[in-house]
Amino acid sequence: MQVASGLNLTGRRIKLQEYGETVVHSSADIDLRVLDEANRRWRIKLGLPNSPIRVKNIGNGYVTLRAEGVTGVVRIGDTDIEIAPKFLDAAEDNWQTVLWRILTIVEGGLIDDTQTTASTVSSLFIPDLLADMFLSSYAKGASRGLPRSYLTEQGEGNILLGQLDTSRLNEWIARPWILPYVSDFLTDDTPLARLLRWSAECLAATVKAPGRARALREIVAGLAHVNKRPPQILEAQSIHLGLQHTGLETARIVGLMLLDGAGVQHAAGEHRLAGFLWNSNYIYENYVYWLCERAASKRNHRITKSSVTFAQVIKGKGTRLKTTPDVVFHNANGVAVAVIDAKYKNFSLRPKASDTYQVLTAGHVLGCPRVSLTYPVDIDQEPTTWHVPSALGGESIELTALPINLMKLLKPKGNEDLIDFIGNWLIDFPIPSQTLLETYPLR
Protein backbone atom coordinates (compact mmCIF):
# COMPACT_ATOMS: atom_id res chain seq x y z
CA MET A 1 0.00 0.00 0.00
CA GLN A 2 1.33 3.41 -0.99
CA VAL A 3 0.59 6.88 0.30
CA ALA A 4 0.03 9.58 -2.34
CA SER A 5 1.76 12.89 -1.86
CA GLY A 6 2.92 15.94 -3.77
CA LEU A 7 1.29 18.56 -5.94
CA ASN A 8 1.42 19.10 -9.68
CA LEU A 9 1.27 22.45 -11.42
CA THR A 10 -2.51 22.51 -11.54
CA GLY A 11 -3.33 20.72 -8.30
CA ARG A 12 -2.90 17.31 -6.74
CA ARG A 13 -1.56 14.35 -8.66
CA ILE A 14 -2.21 10.70 -7.84
CA LYS A 15 -0.37 7.95 -9.69
CA LEU A 16 -2.02 4.56 -9.91
CA GLN A 17 -0.87 1.31 -11.48
CA GLU A 18 -3.57 -0.70 -13.20
CA TYR A 19 -4.22 -3.75 -11.00
CA GLY A 20 -1.39 -2.49 -8.79
CA GLU A 21 -1.15 -1.63 -5.11
CA THR A 22 -3.84 0.47 -3.49
CA VAL A 23 -2.95 4.10 -2.79
CA VAL A 24 -4.02 5.82 0.43
CA HIS A 25 -5.24 9.38 0.06
CA SER A 26 -7.03 11.94 2.19
CA SER A 27 -10.74 11.91 1.43
CA ALA A 28 -10.84 15.67 2.04
CA ASP A 29 -8.72 16.22 -1.08
CA ILE A 30 -11.03 14.28 -3.42
CA ASP A 31 -14.64 15.02 -4.24
CA LEU A 32 -15.89 11.46 -3.70
CA ARG A 33 -19.32 12.25 -5.12
CA VAL A 34 -17.76 13.42 -8.37
CA LEU A 35 -15.44 10.40 -8.39
CA ASP A 36 -18.42 8.08 -7.93
CA GLU A 37 -20.21 9.79 -10.82
CA ALA A 38 -17.09 9.52 -12.98
CA ASN A 39 -16.81 5.82 -12.13
CA ARG A 40 -20.36 5.15 -13.26
CA ARG A 41 -19.81 7.14 -16.42
CA TRP A 42 -16.57 5.39 -17.43
CA ARG A 43 -17.81 1.93 -16.47
CA ILE A 44 -20.75 2.26 -18.87
CA LYS A 45 -18.76 3.99 -21.62
CA LEU A 46 -15.94 1.42 -21.62
CA GLY A 47 -18.14 -1.61 -20.99
CA LEU A 48 -16.36 -2.58 -17.77
CA PRO A 49 -17.81 -5.09 -15.30
CA ASN A 50 -16.72 -2.98 -12.31
CA SER A 51 -15.83 0.60 -11.47
CA PRO A 52 -12.48 1.54 -13.04
CA ILE A 53 -11.27 3.25 -9.86
CA ARG A 54 -12.08 1.24 -6.74
CA VAL A 55 -12.63 3.41 -3.67
CA LYS A 56 -12.68 2.07 -0.11
CA ASN A 57 -13.21 4.17 3.01
CA ILE A 58 -10.69 3.07 5.67
CA GLY A 59 -11.73 5.63 8.26
CA ASN A 60 -9.95 8.54 9.93
CA GLY A 61 -10.54 10.68 6.83
CA TYR A 62 -8.70 8.41 4.40
CA VAL A 63 -9.66 6.26 1.44
CA THR A 64 -7.81 3.75 -0.71
CA LEU A 65 -7.79 3.94 -4.50
CA ARG A 66 -7.06 1.14 -6.98
CA ALA A 67 -7.41 1.15 -10.77
CA GLU A 68 -8.75 -1.86 -12.68
CA GLY A 69 -9.08 -2.38 -16.42
CA VAL A 70 -8.27 1.16 -17.57
CA THR A 71 -5.36 3.40 -18.45
CA GLY A 72 -5.16 7.15 -18.99
CA VAL A 73 -5.72 10.37 -17.08
CA VAL A 74 -8.87 11.66 -15.42
CA ARG A 75 -9.43 14.84 -13.43
CA ILE A 76 -11.58 14.90 -10.30
CA GLY A 77 -11.92 18.47 -9.11
CA ASP A 78 -8.35 19.77 -8.90
CA THR A 79 -6.86 16.26 -8.60
CA ASP A 80 -5.28 14.46 -11.54
CA ILE A 81 -5.48 10.68 -11.36
CA GLU A 82 -2.96 9.11 -13.73
CA ILE A 83 -3.36 5.38 -14.41
CA ALA A 84 -0.48 3.50 -16.02
CA PRO A 85 -1.25 0.20 -17.79
CA LYS A 86 -0.23 -2.84 -15.77
CA PHE A 87 2.70 -3.72 -18.05
CA LEU A 88 4.38 -0.31 -17.57
CA ASP A 89 5.81 1.24 -14.43
CA ALA A 90 3.66 4.08 -13.08
CA ALA A 91 6.73 5.51 -11.34
CA GLU A 92 8.29 6.18 -14.75
CA ASP A 93 6.73 9.14 -16.54
CA ASN A 94 7.55 7.70 -19.97
CA TRP A 95 4.59 5.32 -19.75
CA GLN A 96 2.43 8.13 -21.12
CA THR A 97 4.63 8.38 -24.21
CA VAL A 98 4.23 4.64 -24.85
CA LEU A 99 0.47 4.88 -24.40
CA TRP A 100 0.34 7.91 -26.70
CA ARG A 101 2.19 6.03 -29.46
CA ILE A 102 -0.29 3.17 -29.20
CA LEU A 103 -3.33 5.47 -29.13
CA THR A 104 -2.26 7.29 -32.30
CA ILE A 105 -2.67 3.91 -34.02
CA VAL A 106 -5.56 2.28 -32.18
CA GLU A 107 -7.85 5.32 -32.24
CA GLY A 108 -7.87 5.10 -36.02
CA GLY A 109 -6.86 8.67 -36.73
CA LEU A 110 -8.88 10.37 -33.99
CA ILE A 111 -5.57 11.17 -32.34
CA ASP A 112 -3.08 12.67 -34.78
CA ASP A 113 0.56 12.26 -33.78
CA THR A 114 1.64 14.48 -36.67
CA GLN A 115 0.16 17.51 -34.91
CA THR A 116 2.31 17.08 -31.81
CA THR A 117 5.92 18.17 -31.73
CA ALA A 118 8.81 16.12 -30.38
CA SER A 119 9.14 18.48 -27.43
CA THR A 120 5.43 18.10 -26.75
CA VAL A 121 5.60 14.32 -26.66
CA SER A 122 8.44 14.53 -24.16
CA SER A 123 6.14 16.42 -21.78
CA LEU A 124 4.52 13.05 -21.09
CA PHE A 125 1.10 14.31 -20.14
CA ILE A 126 -1.88 13.34 -22.27
CA PRO A 127 -3.95 16.54 -21.78
CA ASP A 128 -0.92 18.58 -22.91
CA LEU A 129 -0.56 16.40 -26.01
CA LEU A 130 -4.22 16.87 -26.89
CA ALA A 131 -3.98 20.59 -26.15
CA ASP A 132 -1.06 20.87 -28.56
CA MET A 133 -3.18 19.22 -31.26
CA PHE A 134 -6.12 21.48 -30.42
CA LEU A 135 -4.04 24.66 -30.61
CA SER A 136 -2.39 23.64 -33.87
CA SER A 137 -5.73 22.80 -35.46
CA TYR A 138 -7.41 25.98 -34.19
CA ALA A 139 -4.61 28.20 -35.49
CA LYS A 140 -4.84 26.54 -38.88
CA GLY A 141 -8.61 26.31 -39.22
CA ALA A 142 -9.67 29.61 -37.66
CA SER A 143 -7.28 31.80 -39.67
CA ARG A 144 -10.24 32.90 -41.84
CA GLY A 145 -12.66 33.07 -38.94
CA LEU A 146 -15.02 30.44 -37.60
CA PRO A 147 -17.98 29.14 -39.60
CA ARG A 148 -21.22 31.07 -39.18
CA SER A 149 -24.79 29.92 -39.65
CA TYR A 150 -28.32 31.27 -39.74
CA LEU A 151 -30.57 31.02 -36.71
CA THR A 152 -34.30 31.58 -36.58
CA GLU A 153 -35.81 33.83 -33.93
CA GLN A 154 -39.25 35.15 -33.10
CA GLY A 155 -39.91 38.86 -32.95
CA GLU A 156 -42.61 41.49 -33.19
CA GLY A 157 -42.89 45.12 -34.23
CA ASN A 158 -44.55 47.70 -36.48
CA ILE A 159 -42.53 46.46 -39.47
CA LEU A 160 -42.64 42.89 -40.78
CA LEU A 161 -39.13 41.44 -40.69
CA GLY A 162 -39.02 38.03 -42.29
CA GLN A 163 -42.26 36.06 -42.37
CA LEU A 164 -45.51 36.45 -40.48
CA ASP A 165 -45.58 34.02 -37.54
CA THR A 166 -48.88 32.22 -38.10
CA SER A 167 -48.50 30.36 -34.82
CA ARG A 168 -49.18 33.69 -33.02
CA LEU A 169 -52.14 34.96 -35.02
CA ASN A 170 -54.16 35.26 -31.83
CA GLU A 171 -51.69 37.87 -30.60
CA TRP A 172 -51.97 39.75 -33.88
CA ILE A 173 -55.77 39.78 -33.68
CA ALA A 174 -55.62 41.17 -30.15
CA ARG A 175 -53.04 43.82 -31.19
CA PRO A 176 -53.28 44.29 -34.98
CA TRP A 177 -50.75 47.14 -34.93
CA ILE A 178 -48.02 44.73 -33.71
CA LEU A 179 -46.82 42.18 -36.26
CA PRO A 180 -45.48 38.84 -34.93
CA TYR A 181 -42.80 37.52 -37.25
CA VAL A 182 -40.09 34.89 -37.69
CA SER A 183 -36.75 36.02 -39.09
CA ASP A 184 -33.32 34.54 -39.78
CA PHE A 185 -30.08 36.17 -38.71
CA LEU A 186 -26.41 35.27 -39.28
CA THR A 187 -24.44 34.39 -36.15
CA ASP A 188 -21.12 32.88 -35.17
CA ASP A 189 -22.59 31.55 -31.91
CA THR A 190 -22.75 28.08 -33.44
CA PRO A 191 -22.49 24.57 -31.93
CA LEU A 192 -18.90 24.38 -33.23
CA ALA A 193 -17.91 27.69 -31.64
CA ARG A 194 -19.48 26.66 -28.34
CA LEU A 195 -17.66 23.31 -28.48
CA LEU A 196 -14.33 25.02 -29.19
CA ARG A 197 -14.75 27.57 -26.41
CA TRP A 198 -15.73 24.92 -23.87
CA SER A 199 -12.90 22.61 -24.96
CA ALA A 200 -10.32 25.38 -24.69
CA GLU A 201 -11.58 26.18 -21.20
CA CYS A 202 -11.43 22.50 -20.18
CA LEU A 203 -7.90 22.06 -21.47
CA ALA A 204 -6.70 25.34 -19.95
CA ALA A 205 -7.78 24.04 -16.55
CA THR A 206 -6.09 20.66 -17.06
CA VAL A 207 -2.76 21.12 -18.87
CA LYS A 208 0.51 21.39 -17.00
CA ALA A 209 2.44 23.73 -19.31
CA PRO A 210 1.70 27.40 -18.44
CA GLY A 211 2.32 28.47 -22.05
CA ARG A 212 -0.38 26.16 -23.39
CA ALA A 213 -2.80 27.21 -20.66
CA ARG A 214 -2.24 30.86 -21.60
CA ALA A 215 -2.80 30.17 -25.31
CA LEU A 216 -6.00 28.29 -24.53
CA ARG A 217 -7.30 31.10 -22.34
CA GLU A 218 -6.69 33.51 -25.22
CA ILE A 219 -8.98 31.38 -27.38
CA VAL A 220 -11.61 31.47 -24.64
CA ALA A 221 -11.30 35.26 -24.46
CA GLY A 222 -11.63 35.51 -28.23
CA LEU A 223 -14.86 33.52 -28.05
CA ALA A 224 -16.26 35.41 -25.06
CA HIS A 225 -19.31 36.41 -27.10
CA VAL A 226 -20.16 32.73 -27.59
CA ASN A 227 -22.42 30.89 -25.16
CA LYS A 228 -20.19 29.01 -22.71
CA ARG A 229 -22.64 26.10 -22.55
CA PRO A 230 -21.34 23.34 -24.87
CA PRO A 231 -23.57 21.53 -27.35
CA GLN A 232 -25.06 18.17 -26.46
CA ILE A 233 -22.97 15.21 -27.57
CA LEU A 234 -25.33 14.23 -30.41
CA GLU A 235 -25.41 17.81 -31.67
CA ALA A 236 -21.61 17.98 -31.53
CA GLN A 237 -21.24 14.70 -33.41
CA SER A 238 -23.39 16.07 -36.24
CA ILE A 239 -21.17 19.11 -36.85
CA HIS A 240 -19.87 19.21 -40.43
CA LEU A 241 -17.08 21.48 -41.60
CA GLY A 242 -16.88 23.19 -44.98
CA LEU A 243 -13.80 23.00 -47.19
CA GLN A 244 -12.33 26.29 -45.95
CA HIS A 245 -12.54 25.15 -42.32
CA THR A 246 -11.29 21.55 -42.59
CA GLY A 247 -8.27 22.57 -40.52
CA LEU A 248 -10.58 22.66 -37.48
CA GLU A 249 -11.38 18.94 -37.75
CA THR A 250 -8.72 17.87 -35.24
CA ALA A 251 -9.88 20.52 -32.76
CA ARG A 252 -13.43 19.26 -33.20
CA ILE A 253 -12.32 15.66 -32.54
CA VAL A 254 -10.47 16.71 -29.37
CA GLY A 255 -13.60 18.55 -28.29
CA LEU A 256 -15.69 15.43 -28.85
CA MET A 257 -13.29 13.38 -26.76
CA LEU A 258 -13.53 15.92 -23.97
CA LEU A 259 -17.29 16.15 -24.23
CA ASP A 260 -17.71 12.40 -24.32
CA GLY A 261 -15.61 12.03 -21.19
CA ALA A 262 -16.98 15.01 -19.32
CA GLY A 263 -19.88 13.29 -17.66
CA VAL A 264 -23.45 14.39 -17.09
CA GLN A 265 -22.55 17.85 -15.79
CA HIS A 266 -20.98 19.08 -19.02
CA ALA A 267 -24.18 20.86 -20.01
CA ALA A 268 -23.68 23.28 -17.15
CA GLY A 269 -20.27 24.25 -18.49
CA GLU A 270 -18.38 22.43 -15.76
CA HIS A 271 -15.29 20.40 -16.52
CA ARG A 272 -14.52 18.67 -13.26
CA LEU A 273 -14.90 15.27 -14.91
CA ALA A 274 -12.67 15.98 -17.89
CA GLY A 275 -10.43 13.02 -18.61
CA PHE A 276 -9.18 10.43 -21.03
CA LEU A 277 -9.58 6.79 -20.05
CA TRP A 278 -9.29 3.78 -22.29
CA ASN A 279 -10.13 0.10 -21.88
CA SER A 280 -6.65 -1.40 -21.56
CA ASN A 281 -7.57 -4.79 -22.98
CA TYR A 282 -9.23 -3.18 -26.01
CA ILE A 283 -6.20 -0.95 -26.63
CA TYR A 284 -3.75 -3.86 -26.43
CA GLU A 285 -5.75 -6.25 -28.62
CA ASN A 286 -6.25 -3.66 -31.35
CA TYR A 287 -2.60 -2.66 -31.29
CA VAL A 288 -1.51 -6.29 -31.68
CA TYR A 289 -3.92 -6.62 -34.61
CA TRP A 290 -2.31 -3.58 -36.25
CA LEU A 291 1.19 -5.04 -35.74
CA CYS A 292 0.09 -8.36 -37.25
CA GLU A 293 -1.52 -6.61 -40.21
CA ARG A 294 1.75 -4.82 -41.01
CA ALA A 295 3.85 -7.94 -40.44
CA ALA A 296 1.61 -9.96 -42.77
CA SER A 297 1.65 -7.29 -45.48
CA LYS A 298 5.46 -7.20 -45.56
CA ARG A 299 5.49 -10.95 -46.23
CA ASN A 300 2.72 -11.13 -48.82
CA HIS A 301 0.26 -12.49 -46.27
CA ARG A 302 -3.06 -11.14 -45.06
CA ILE A 303 -4.93 -11.45 -41.79
CA THR A 304 -8.55 -11.87 -40.74
CA LYS A 305 -10.53 -11.87 -37.52
CA SER A 306 -13.83 -13.71 -37.57
CA SER A 307 -15.70 -16.42 -35.73
CA VAL A 308 -15.16 -19.98 -36.91
CA THR A 309 -17.86 -22.60 -36.39
CA PHE A 310 -16.83 -26.22 -36.20
CA ALA A 311 -18.01 -29.67 -35.15
CA GLN A 312 -21.31 -31.33 -35.99
CA VAL A 313 -23.89 -32.38 -33.42
CA ILE A 314 -24.19 -36.15 -33.86
CA LYS A 315 -26.23 -36.89 -30.77
CA GLY A 316 -28.47 -34.92 -28.44
CA LYS A 317 -29.48 -31.27 -28.63
CA GLY A 318 -27.16 -28.37 -29.24
CA THR A 319 -25.56 -26.20 -31.89
CA ARG A 320 -22.19 -26.15 -33.60
CA LEU A 321 -19.21 -24.95 -31.59
CA LYS A 322 -17.53 -21.60 -32.20
CA THR A 323 -14.13 -20.01 -31.64
CA THR A 324 -12.92 -16.50 -32.48
CA PRO A 325 -9.14 -16.16 -32.70
CA ASP A 326 -7.85 -12.58 -32.59
CA VAL A 327 -5.69 -12.92 -35.71
CA VAL A 328 -5.54 -15.55 -38.46
CA PHE A 329 -2.69 -15.32 -41.00
CA HIS A 330 -3.34 -16.43 -44.58
CA ASN A 331 -0.61 -16.98 -47.16
CA ALA A 332 -0.67 -15.71 -50.75
CA ASN A 333 -2.96 -18.59 -51.73
CA GLY A 334 -5.47 -17.75 -49.00
CA VAL A 335 -4.58 -20.76 -46.86
CA ALA A 336 -4.63 -20.23 -43.08
CA VAL A 337 -1.07 -20.78 -41.78
CA ALA A 338 -0.90 -19.24 -38.29
CA VAL A 339 -3.04 -17.96 -35.43
CA ILE A 340 -2.35 -15.33 -32.77
CA ASP A 341 -4.38 -14.56 -29.65
CA ALA A 342 -3.58 -11.32 -27.83
CA LYS A 343 -3.59 -11.85 -24.08
CA TYR A 344 -3.64 -8.81 -21.84
CA LYS A 345 -2.12 -10.78 -19.01
CA ASN A 346 1.21 -11.09 -17.25
CA PHE A 347 3.78 -13.07 -19.23
CA SER A 348 4.82 -16.34 -17.59
CA LEU A 349 6.68 -19.48 -18.59
CA ARG A 350 3.46 -21.46 -18.41
CA PRO A 351 0.35 -19.85 -19.97
CA LYS A 352 -3.03 -20.50 -18.40
CA ALA A 353 -4.66 -23.72 -19.53
CA SER A 354 -7.79 -21.96 -20.80
CA ASP A 355 -5.68 -19.73 -23.05
CA THR A 356 -3.69 -22.60 -24.54
CA TYR A 357 -6.85 -24.65 -25.11
CA GLN A 358 -8.45 -21.77 -26.97
CA VAL A 359 -5.58 -21.10 -29.36
CA LEU A 360 -4.82 -24.81 -29.90
CA THR A 361 -8.47 -25.38 -30.81
CA ALA A 362 -8.28 -22.58 -33.38
CA GLY A 363 -5.09 -24.04 -34.85
CA HIS A 364 -6.58 -27.53 -35.04
CA VAL A 365 -9.86 -26.37 -36.62
CA LEU A 366 -8.17 -24.06 -39.15
CA GLY A 367 -5.34 -26.46 -39.94
CA CYS A 368 -2.63 -24.04 -38.76
CA PRO A 369 0.63 -25.69 -37.60
CA ARG A 370 1.73 -22.53 -35.80
CA VAL A 371 -0.16 -20.68 -33.05
CA SER A 372 0.86 -18.02 -30.57
CA LEU A 373 -0.19 -16.15 -27.47
CA THR A 374 1.13 -12.57 -27.23
CA TYR A 375 1.71 -10.82 -23.92
CA PRO A 376 2.66 -7.17 -23.16
CA VAL A 377 5.98 -6.71 -21.32
CA ASP A 378 8.30 -3.78 -20.58
CA ILE A 379 11.69 -5.48 -21.16
CA ASP A 380 13.05 -7.78 -23.84
CA GLN A 381 12.26 -11.42 -23.11
CA GLU A 382 12.81 -14.56 -25.13
CA PRO A 383 9.76 -16.30 -26.61
CA THR A 384 8.94 -19.77 -25.30
CA THR A 385 7.88 -22.45 -27.79
CA TRP A 386 6.21 -25.81 -27.15
CA HIS A 387 5.72 -28.75 -29.48
CA VAL A 388 2.19 -30.10 -29.11
CA PRO A 389 1.88 -33.52 -30.80
CA SER A 390 -1.38 -35.31 -31.53
CA ALA A 391 -1.95 -38.78 -30.14
CA LEU A 392 -4.72 -39.29 -32.70
CA GLY A 393 -2.40 -39.35 -35.69
CA GLY A 394 -2.96 -35.72 -36.68
CA GLU A 395 -0.39 -33.02 -37.41
CA SER A 396 1.44 -31.55 -34.44
CA ILE A 397 1.17 -27.86 -33.54
CA GLU A 398 3.85 -25.41 -32.48
CA LEU A 399 2.70 -23.10 -29.66
CA THR A 400 4.69 -19.95 -28.85
CA ALA A 401 4.34 -17.40 -26.07
CA LEU A 402 5.43 -14.10 -27.63
CA PRO A 403 6.37 -11.29 -25.19
CA ILE A 404 5.76 -7.93 -26.93
CA ASN A 405 8.09 -5.33 -25.40
CA LEU A 406 6.04 -2.15 -25.71
CA MET A 407 8.82 -0.02 -24.26
CA LYS A 408 10.43 -0.22 -27.68
CA LEU A 409 7.91 2.46 -28.65
CA LEU A 410 10.15 4.99 -26.91
CA LYS A 411 12.50 4.58 -29.90
CA PRO A 412 11.82 6.28 -33.26
CA LYS A 413 11.48 2.92 -35.04
CA GLY A 414 9.77 1.11 -32.19
CA ASN A 415 6.75 0.11 -34.24
CA GLU A 416 8.96 -1.34 -36.97
CA ASP A 417 10.91 -3.36 -34.41
CA LEU A 418 7.71 -4.92 -33.07
CA ILE A 419 6.37 -5.59 -36.56
CA ASP A 420 9.60 -7.41 -37.43
CA PHE A 421 9.45 -9.32 -34.13
CA ILE A 422 6.08 -10.79 -35.10
CA GLY A 423 7.13 -11.19 -38.73
CA ASN A 424 10.20 -13.20 -37.76
CA TRP A 425 8.00 -15.56 -35.77
CA LEU A 426 5.68 -15.88 -38.75
CA ILE A 427 8.36 -16.87 -41.28
CA ASP A 428 10.38 -19.06 -38.91
CA PHE A 429 8.66 -22.21 -40.13
CA PRO A 430 8.16 -25.12 -37.75
CA ILE A 431 10.40 -28.17 -37.71
CA PRO A 432 8.79 -30.99 -39.73
CA SER A 433 6.38 -33.02 -37.65
CA GLN A 434 8.22 -36.33 -38.09
CA THR A 435 11.50 -34.85 -36.86
CA LEU A 436 9.74 -33.44 -33.82
CA LEU A 437 8.13 -36.77 -33.04
CA GLU A 438 11.50 -38.48 -33.20
CA THR A 439 13.06 -35.84 -30.96
CA TYR A 440 10.14 -35.57 -28.53
CA PRO A 441 8.36 -38.95 -28.69
CA LEU A 442 4.96 -39.37 -27.11
CA ARG A 443 5.02 -41.03 -23.71
N, C-alpha and C positions, 0 to 999 in steps of 0.2 A: 504493500500500500504506500502510495506517495502523497506528499502534501504539496499542493500547488502554491506557488508564490511568484511575486514579481509583477511588474506592470509593463504593458507595451505602450506605444506612442499614443494610442487612442483609448486606452483603458486597460482592463485586466486581460490576461492571456492564460488560458488553460490548455495544456498539451495532453492529449489522450492518445493511447495506442489502441487500435482496433483489437478487441478481444484481449487487451493487456490488463495490467494491474489497475485496480480502482484508485482514483485520486480523491483525496479529502480536500474539501473546500468549504469556506464559510458560507452558510446559507444566506447571510445578510448581503453578500456581494453578488448574488444571482437572483434574478426575478424568477422564482420557481413556477409561478403561474404561466409566465411567458414560455419558459422552458417546456412545461407540460404541453402547452398548445403547439409549440414547435415540434415536439415529439410526435404528437398525433398527426400533424400535417405531413411530416417526412415519412412516417410509417406508411401512411396511405399512398403518398406519391411514389415511393420507391418499392411498394409491395412487400414490405418487411413483415415477418410474423410478430416481431416485438418492437418496442420503442428503441430507436437507434442509440439514444443516450440513457442508460439506466441510472436512475436517481434513487438513493436510499438515505433516509433520515437516520443518522446515528446519534442524535441528541446533542445537547450542549451547544446548539447553534451551528452544527456542522452536517454536511451531507457528503456521500460518496458518489462519484461519477464514473461510469464505465461505458465505453462505446462498443457497439456490436453491429457488424454488417455494413458499416458505412465508412467513407473517407471523405475528407474535405474540410471546409471551414464554415462555421455558422456563428452568427452574432446574437447574443442574448443580452439585451440592454447595452451596457458598455463593456461587456465581456466577450472576448473572442475565444471560441472553443475550436481548437485545431485538432483534427483526427487523422493520424497517419495510418495507412493501411498496415495490416498485421505483418507483412513481409518486409517492411521498412522501419527503421529506427526513428521513433518520434523525437528523440533527443537530437537528431541530426536534421538541421533545417533543409537539407537538400532533398528531403522526401517530397517536398512540394514541387520541385523541378521535375522529378521523375513522374509524379502524377500528372503534371501539366503536359509533359510530352505524350503521355498515354491518352489524355483527354483530347488533345488536338487531333488524334486519329479516331478514337472511339466515338466522339460526338458528331462525326460525319460532317465536319465543316462548320458546325455551330460555333466552335472555338477556333479562331484563326491565328496560328502561331506566327504567320508572316507579318502580323500587325503588332508584334511585340518585339522590342529590341533586345539585344544580348544583355545589356545592362539591366533591363527590366526583368528578364528571366532570372537573373542572379539575385533579385530582391526576394525571391522565394516566398511570395505571399500572393495567394490566388486573387483576392480582391484587387491588388495592385496590378496584376497582369490583365485582368478584365478591364480595369480602369484605363490602362494604357491603350487597349484596343478601342474602348469607347471614345477616348479623346482623339485618337488618330482618325477614327471613322467620322466623328462629329466635325473635326476640322476640314476634312475632305468633302463631306456631303453638305455641310451648311455654308459653304463659301458663297453660294448664290442665294442664301436665305433658305428658310424652311418652307416646306410645301404649305399652301393655304387651301382652304376649301370654303364652300358656301354653306351657311347655316340658315335655317328657317326660323323666324320669330314672329310672334303675334304683336300687333300694335293697333293703335286707334288714333284718329285725328280728323281735322277738317279736310285734309287732302288724302286721296286714296293712293297709298304707296304699295305697289304690288297688286295682289288680288283681294277681292272682297272675301272676308272670312264668313262663309255661309253657315258655319257651325255656331256663329254668334248673332244670327239674324234677330233673335229676340231682343238683344241689347240695342241693335240698330233701330228696331221698331219703337222701343221705349225712348231712344234719344236719336232721332233721325239726322240731327246735325253732326253727330259723331260717327265716323265710318270705321268699323272694325276691319282690319286687313291682315293679310299674311304676306310677308316680304322676305326676300333672301338677301343676305349680306356676306361679304367676303371677310374671312377671319383667319388668323394664324393660330388661334387657340384650338388646335386640332388634337385628336387622340395621340398622334405621333409626338407633337410638341409637349403634351402633358406627360407622356411616357419618358421622353428625354429629360425633361426637367426633374421628374421624380427620381429617375435613375441616377442622374448626376448628383442629386442630394443624398441618395442612399450611399453611393460610392464615396462621396466626400466625407461621410461620417464613418466609413469603414476602412479606407486605405491607410497605410502606415506613412507613406512618403508625403511630407508636407507640401512639396511642389505639386504633386498630383491633386491633393485636396484643394489647393488654392485654384488650380486650373478648373476643377469641377465646380467650385463655388462661383467662379466667373461665368460659367455656363448657366448656372441657376439664376444669377443676377441678370443675365441677358434675357432670360425667359421669365422674368418677374411678372410680366403682364399675363402670363399663362396660368390657368387654374392649376394649383399645386396638387389637386386630387388626380391620381393616375387613372387611366382607363381600366375597365374590367378586363380580365385576362382574355376572354373571347373577343372583345372589341380590339384588344391589342394584337391578337393573332391574325386578325383580318386586315391589318394595315398593309396597304400596297404602295410601293414607291414608284414614282415615275422615273424615266430615264435620266433626267438631270439630277436626281437625288439618290441614285443607287449607292453612292458612297456612304449613305447613312444606314445601309443594311446591317452592317456589323454592330453599330450602336443600337439598332432596334433589337437585334438578337440578344445582346447583353441585357437590354431592358427587359426582354421577355424572361430571361433566366432569373433576373432579380425579382420580377413580378411573380413568377411561378413559385419562387421560394420564399416569398415575403409573408405568406400566411394570410389569415382571414382579416387582419387589421389593415391591409395595404390600402383599402379604399379610403381610410381616414388620413392617408398621407404619412402614416408612421412607417418606420423601417427598422424596428427593433428586431424583427425576425429575419432580416436579410441574411442570406447565406448560400452556400454552394455545397451540397452533399450529393454523393453518388453511391449507388449500390455497388459495393466493392466486387462482389462476385460477377455482376453484369459487366463491369468495366474490364475485369481480367479476362473473362471468356471472350468478349468481343475483340480485345487486343490480340489474344492468341489466334483468333480466326483471321485477323488482318495479317499477322505474321505468316501464317500458313498459306494464305492466298498469295502473298508475294513470293514465298519460297517455292510454291508450286509453279507460278508463272515463269520464274527464272529457269525452270527445268522442264518446260513444255508439258506440265501437268495442269490440272484444274481441281478445284475442291467443291464439295457440296455439303449442305447440312439439311437433312430431312429424315423424317421417321421411316423406319424400315419394318414392315410386318413380315413375320415368318411363322413357321409351324402351322400344321393343320390339326384341327380338332378331330380325333379319330374315335373318341368315346366320351360320352357325357356332354354336359352343356358348357358353353364358353365361347370365346372369340379367339381369333389369331393373336399371337403375342406381338409385342412391339418394342423396338429399341430406337433411340435417337442419339447417335454419336455426334459429338460437337463438330468434327471435321472428318470428311472422307476424301482421300486423295484418289484421283483417277489419272491414269496415264494417257498418252496421246491417242490411244485407241478407245478410250472411254472405260477401260477396265479398272475396277476398284483395286488399289494396291496397298493402301495403308489407312489407318484410322488413328485419330488423336482425340482424346478427351481432356479438356482443360479442367483441372482440379484446383479450386481455390482453397487449398489446404496446406498444412506444413509438410515439407518434403521429408521423407524418412526412407530408410533402407528397405522397409517392407510396407508397401501400400496397403490400404484397407481392403479386406476381402471383397466388400461390396463393389468397390471401384474396379478391381481387377476382373471380377465376374462380368461386370457391365461391358468393359472394353473387349474382353475375350469373346463374349457373345457376339458383339458387333463384328469382330474379325472373322469368327467362324461363319456367321450368316452371310457376310459379304464376300467371303473367300479371300480375305486379306492376310498374307503371311506376317505382316508387320503391324503392330499396334503400340500405342504409347499413351502414357499419362503425363501431362505437363504440370509442373508445380512452380509457383513464384518463389524466388529466393533473392537474397541481397549480396551473395558472394558466389564466385565461380565454384561449381561442384560438378563432379564427374557423373554422367548418366549411369544408371544401373540397368543391366539387361538380363532377362531370364529367357531360357528356352522352355517352352510349354509344349511337350509332345502329346499326341493323342493315343490313348490306349485302344481306340476303336478302329485303328487303321487309317485315320485321316491325316492330313498334312499338319505338321507342327506349326506353332505360332511363336514369333519372337516378341516379347513384351519388354518395353523400355520405360523407365521412369526418367523423364527429361526435366532437369531443374533449369528454369528460365531466369537468368540473373538480370533482373530489371534495373539494377544499378548501372548497367552498361549504358542506359539512356542518358547518363550524365555526360557521355562522350558525344562528339559531333556525329559520329557514324554508328551510334548505339543501335538504332533500328536495323541497320544493315548487318551488324554483327549477330543480332538475334535471328534475323531472317536466314543467314547462312548457317547458324547453329541448327535450326530446324531442317534446312535444306540438306545439310550433311548427313543428318539422321535419315532423311528420306532416300538418299541415293546410296547409302551404305547398305547394300543388299544383304539379306540374311545368308548365313551359311546354308548350303543345301541340306535338306531334311535328313537324308541318309547319313551324311557325315555327322550331324548332330546326334542322331540316334546311336551311332557307334561310339561317339565320345561320351554321351550322357545316356546310357541305356536305361530303359524303364526298369524299375525294381518292384 
